[in-house]
Amino acid sequence: MNSEFTIAVHSLVLLAYRPDRTATSEMIAANVCTHPARVRKVLSCLKKTGHVATREGSGGGYTLACDPHEVTLAEVYRVTSIGSIKPSWCSGDVEEDCLIACNMADVMDGIFSEAESRMLTYLAQVKIADVLERLRAAHAAKP
């Protein structure tokens, strides 16, 4: 999993929390605790898929362009991170005359694909609005 997914979910939840106002990339970045350029990169992907909209000029920024009760974390993962569970390097060598070395990459590739599929099944059950509700509950439970 990569940090773009976390930035995307955080940004969408923040925008859902403040549906009547825009938020600049600087405001979102301060809340996420990252650089505004990283936020703009992620929000650019979310804009292309219709999850956020932008407004130019004074008072401009990002707004939520989707229903937080409809958008699942699986949808956000597909936009930002699909395939990221698999590492860029795998051990072994298909040319080796060894049961382990010559098959490890293919077997691990299957394992990572299955793990991502199962994770997507779970993430499909969690909506942006659910994350906001969990945050509200966590905040209410604090002393």
Residue frames as qw, qx, qy, qz and C-alpha x, y, z in Angstrom:
[[0.000, 0.891, 0.455, 0.000, 0.00, 0.00, 0.00],
 [0.449, 0.274, -0.019, 0.850, 1.24, 3.49, -0.68],
 [0.128, -0.371, -0.419, 0.819, 0.78, 6.82, 1.04],
 [0.183, -0.078, -0.390, -0.899, -1.33, 8.22, -1.81],
 [0.428, -0.434, -0.759, -0.227, -4.23, 6.06, -0.61],
 [0.388, -0.507, -0.543, 0.546, -3.98, 7.48, 2.91],
 [0.074, -0.214, 0.043, 0.973, -3.70, 11.05, 1.59],
 [0.267, -0.222, -0.606, -0.715, -6.73, 10.48, -0.67],
 [0.444, -0.524, -0.727, 0.001, -8.91, 9.03, 2.10],
 [0.325, -0.436, -0.370, 0.753, -7.84, 11.74, 4.56],
 [0.010, 0.088, -0.228, -0.970, -8.58, 14.47, 2.00],
 [0.343, -0.334, -0.676, -0.560, -11.96, 13.07, 1.02],
 [0.443, -0.544, -0.670, 0.243, -13.02, 12.67, 4.66],
 [0.233, -0.345, -0.190, 0.889, -11.87, 16.21, 5.44],
 [0.158, -0.044, -0.395, -0.904, -13.86, 17.58, 2.50],
 [0.423, -0.433, -0.748, -0.274, -16.89, 15.50, 3.56],
 [0.391, -0.467, -0.557, 0.564, -16.58, 16.99, 7.04],
 [0.022, -0.547, -0.081, 0.833, -16.76, 20.50, 5.58],
 [0.446, 0.418, 0.722, 0.325, -19.13, 20.08, 2.61],
 [0.161, 0.924, 0.346, -0.030, -20.16, 23.74, 2.43],
 [0.134, -0.911, 0.280, 0.272, -16.60, 25.11, 2.16],
 [0.772, 0.547, -0.281, 0.160, -13.61, 24.76, -0.11],
 [0.703, -0.621, 0.242, 0.250, -10.20, 23.77, 1.14],
 [0.363, 0.817, -0.437, -0.101, -6.89, 24.76, -0.41],
 [0.867, 0.187, -0.423, 0.184, -4.12, 22.23, -0.91],
 [0.197, 0.459, -0.548, 0.672, -2.19, 24.06, 1.82],
 [0.591, -0.351, 0.294, -0.664, -5.08, 23.65, 4.27],
 [0.970, -0.003, -0.141, -0.199, -5.48, 19.98, 3.41],
 [0.677, 0.387, -0.501, 0.375, -1.72, 19.39, 3.56],
 [0.114, -0.489, 0.527, -0.685, -1.53, 20.93, 7.03],
 [0.796, -0.224, 0.213, -0.520, -4.30, 18.59, 8.19],
 [0.963, 0.183, -0.197, -0.012, -2.71, 15.55, 6.54],
 [0.534, -0.723, 0.377, 0.225, 0.78, 16.58, 7.74],
 [0.731, 0.134, 0.455, 0.491, 2.42, 16.43, 4.33],
 [0.178, -0.282, 0.278, 0.901, 3.57, 18.78, 1.57],
 [0.500, 0.547, 0.224, -0.633, 0.90, 20.60, -0.50],
 [0.351, 0.477, -0.639, -0.492, 2.47, 19.30, -3.73],
 [0.002, -0.016, 1.000, -0.025, 1.76, 15.71, -2.62],
 [0.339, 0.456, 0.632, -0.527, -1.83, 16.64, -1.85],
 [0.430, 0.595, -0.164, -0.659, -2.23, 18.33, -5.25],
 [0.191, 0.307, -0.873, -0.328, -0.87, 15.22, -7.00],
 [0.094, 0.210, 0.955, -0.189, -3.37, 12.94, -5.25],
 [0.329, 0.573, 0.437, -0.610, -6.29, 15.35, -5.63],
 [0.292, 0.470, -0.495, -0.670, -5.50, 15.63, -9.33],
 [0.131, 0.001, -0.974, -0.187, -6.22, 11.90, -9.66],
 [0.103, 0.444, 0.792, -0.406, -9.41, 12.28, -7.62],
 [0.297, 0.550, 0.015, -0.781, -10.50, 15.21, -9.79],
 [0.248, 0.269, -0.749, -0.552, -10.07, 13.10, -12.96],
 [0.178, -0.203, -0.962, -0.040, -12.39, 10.46, -11.49],
 [0.325, -0.556, -0.380, -0.664, -14.99, 13.01, -10.35],
 [0.579, -0.448, -0.601, 0.321, -14.44, 12.64, -6.62],
 [0.267, -0.617, -0.200, 0.713, -13.35, 16.26, -6.11],
 [0.376, 0.805, 0.304, 0.343, -13.90, 19.52, -7.95],
 [0.476, -0.209, -0.101, 0.848, -11.82, 22.65, -8.00],
 [0.100, 0.943, 0.315, 0.027, -12.69, 26.31, -7.92],
 [0.576, 0.279, -0.019, 0.768, -10.21, 28.90, -9.17],
 [0.014, 0.672, 0.047, 0.739, -9.54, 32.37, -7.78],
 [0.146, -0.349, 0.516, -0.769, -10.24, 34.00, -4.47],
 [0.693, -0.117, 0.420, -0.574, -11.98, 31.56, -2.16],
 [0.775, 0.329, -0.462, -0.279, -10.99, 28.75, -4.47],
 [0.280, -0.423, 0.838, -0.202, -9.80, 25.32, -3.62],
 [0.264, -0.006, -0.939, -0.220, -11.14, 21.79, -3.55],
 [0.627, -0.098, 0.285, -0.718, -14.66, 20.61, -2.80],
 [0.405, 0.017, 0.913, -0.050, -16.16, 17.16, -2.56],
 [0.449, 0.261, -0.392, -0.759, -17.87, 16.22, -5.83],
 [0.494, -0.053, -0.847, -0.189, -19.16, 12.82, -4.77],
 [0.704, -0.527, -0.080, -0.469, -21.50, 11.37, -2.18],
 [0.010, -0.526, 0.783, -0.332, -19.44, 10.20, 0.83],
 [0.713, -0.068, 0.546, -0.434, -22.16, 7.63, 1.57],
 [0.880, 0.436, 0.037, -0.185, -21.54, 6.03, -1.84],
 [0.468, 0.703, -0.521, 0.124, -17.76, 6.15, -2.34],
 [0.940, -0.335, -0.025, 0.064, -15.95, 3.11, -0.97],
 [0.370, -0.752, 0.488, 0.245, -12.35, 2.83, 0.11],
 [0.723, 0.096, 0.608, 0.314, -11.95, 0.18, -2.61],
 [0.455, 0.830, 0.269, 0.179, -12.83, 2.82, -5.19],
 [0.111, -0.957, 0.267, 0.038, -10.22, 5.19, -3.73],
 [0.649, -0.411, 0.590, 0.248, -7.64, 2.38, -3.60],
 [0.711, 0.415, 0.493, 0.282, -8.24, 1.60, -7.28],
 [0.275, 0.950, 0.060, 0.137, -7.67, 5.26, -8.17],
 [0.140, -0.911, 0.376, -0.096, -4.51, 5.70, -6.12],
 [0.354, -0.595, 0.715, -0.098, -2.85, 2.40, -5.37],
 [0.958, 0.150, 0.106, -0.220, -3.94, -0.63, -7.38],
 [0.862, 0.368, -0.257, 0.236, -1.08, -3.10, -7.63],
 [0.048, 0.780, -0.440, 0.442, 0.95, -1.41, -4.91],
 [0.818, -0.461, 0.275, -0.205, 0.72, -4.34, -2.52],
 [0.946, 0.173, 0.057, 0.268, 3.16, -6.25, -4.73],
 [0.415, -0.721, 0.262, 0.489, 6.79, -5.25, -4.16],
 [0.488, 0.785, -0.267, -0.274, 8.81, -4.08, -7.13],
 [0.262, 0.526, -0.809, 0.011, 11.40, -6.82, -6.50],
 [0.927, -0.216, 0.098, -0.292, 10.94, -10.50, -5.83],
 [0.381, -0.561, 0.729, 0.094, 13.54, -13.07, -4.89],
 [0.790, 0.152, 0.592, 0.044, 14.52, -16.02, -7.04],
 [0.119, 0.536, -0.552, -0.628, 15.58, -16.50, -10.64],
 [0.856, 0.301, 0.152, -0.393, 13.50, -18.30, -13.27],
 [0.613, 0.596, -0.517, -0.042, 16.74, -19.51, -14.90],
 [0.238, -0.498, 0.778, -0.302, 17.95, -21.34, -11.77],
 [0.633, -0.005, -0.747, -0.204, 17.73, -25.12, -11.66],
 [0.078, -0.034, -0.772, 0.630, 16.06, -25.02, -8.25],
 [0.160, -0.582, -0.786, -0.133, 12.44, -25.64, -7.35],
 [0.238, -0.739, -0.386, 0.499, 12.40, -22.64, -5.01],
 [0.210, -0.450, 0.214, 0.841, 14.40, -20.09, -6.99],
 [0.036, 0.066, 0.670, 0.739, 12.74, -20.67, -10.36],
 [0.215, -0.553, -0.747, -0.301, 9.16, -20.54, -9.04],
 [0.265, -0.435, -0.505, 0.697, 9.27, -18.03, -6.18],
 [0.061, 0.143, -0.125, -0.980, 8.38, -14.94, -8.26],
 [0.391, -0.217, -0.639, -0.626, 5.29, -16.52, -9.83],
 [0.459, -0.440, -0.757, 0.151, 4.05, -18.00, -6.57],
 [0.220, -0.389, -0.367, 0.816, 4.56, -14.75, -4.65],
 [0.153, -0.020, -0.335, -0.930, 2.87, -12.80, -7.46],
 [0.454, -0.374, -0.723, -0.362, -0.21, -15.01, -7.00],
 [0.425, -0.455, -0.625, 0.471, -0.14, -14.51, -3.24],
 [0.098, -0.252, -0.103, 0.957, 0.08, -10.73, -3.58],
 [0.280, -0.159, -0.522, -0.790, -2.75, -10.72, -6.14],
 [0.484, -0.454, -0.743, -0.091, -4.97, -12.77, -3.84],
 [0.346, -0.406, -0.471, 0.703, -4.12, -10.56, -0.86],
 [0.047, 0.100, -0.119, -0.987, -5.01, -7.43, -2.83],
 [0.385, -0.292, -0.668, -0.566, -8.27, -9.00, -3.99],
 [0.476, -0.492, -0.699, 0.209, -9.25, -9.86, -0.42],
 [0.231, -0.321, -0.258, 0.882, -8.29, -6.39, 0.78],
 [0.174, -0.074, -0.369, -0.910, -10.44, -4.82, -1.96],
 [0.438, -0.437, -0.746, -0.247, -13.37, -6.96, -0.83],
 [0.401, -0.522, -0.530, 0.535, -13.01, -5.53, 2.67],
 [0.142, -0.232, 0.019, 0.962, -12.41, -1.96, 1.49],
 [0.192, -0.296, -0.616, -0.704, -15.57, -2.19, -0.65],
 [0.417, -0.591, -0.689, 0.036, -17.54, -2.43, 2.59],
 [0.359, -0.574, -0.268, 0.685, -16.18, 0.84, 4.01],
 [0.280, 0.805, 0.347, 0.391, -17.43, 4.18, 2.71],
 [0.281, 0.401, -0.195, 0.850, -15.93, 7.64, 3.16],
 [0.484, -0.588, -0.043, -0.647, -18.89, 8.52, 5.42],
 [0.896, -0.341, -0.281, 0.047, -18.06, 5.46, 7.56],
 [0.631, 0.129, -0.286, 0.710, -14.53, 6.75, 8.11],
 [0.088, -0.505, 0.080, -0.855, -15.92, 10.13, 9.16],
 [0.738, -0.518, -0.164, -0.400, -18.27, 8.42, 11.63],
 [0.868, -0.155, -0.314, 0.353, -15.37, 6.39, 13.05],
 [0.373, 0.315, -0.224, 0.844, -13.42, 9.62, 13.51],
 [0.394, -0.559, -0.023, -0.729, -16.34, 11.25, 15.30],
 [0.876, -0.402, -0.242, -0.112, -16.67, 8.21, 17.57],
 [0.750, 0.040, -0.305, 0.585, -12.94, 8.19, 18.30],
 [0.100, 0.448, -0.149, 0.876, -13.06, 11.90, 19.13],
 [0.605, -0.539, -0.109, -0.576, -16.10, 11.46, 21.40],
 [0.909, -0.271, -0.302, 0.098, -14.40, 8.60, 23.26],
 [0.506, 0.324, -0.361, 0.714, -11.38, 10.75, 24.19],
 [0.415, -0.597, -0.530, 0.437, -11.32, 12.05, 27.76]]
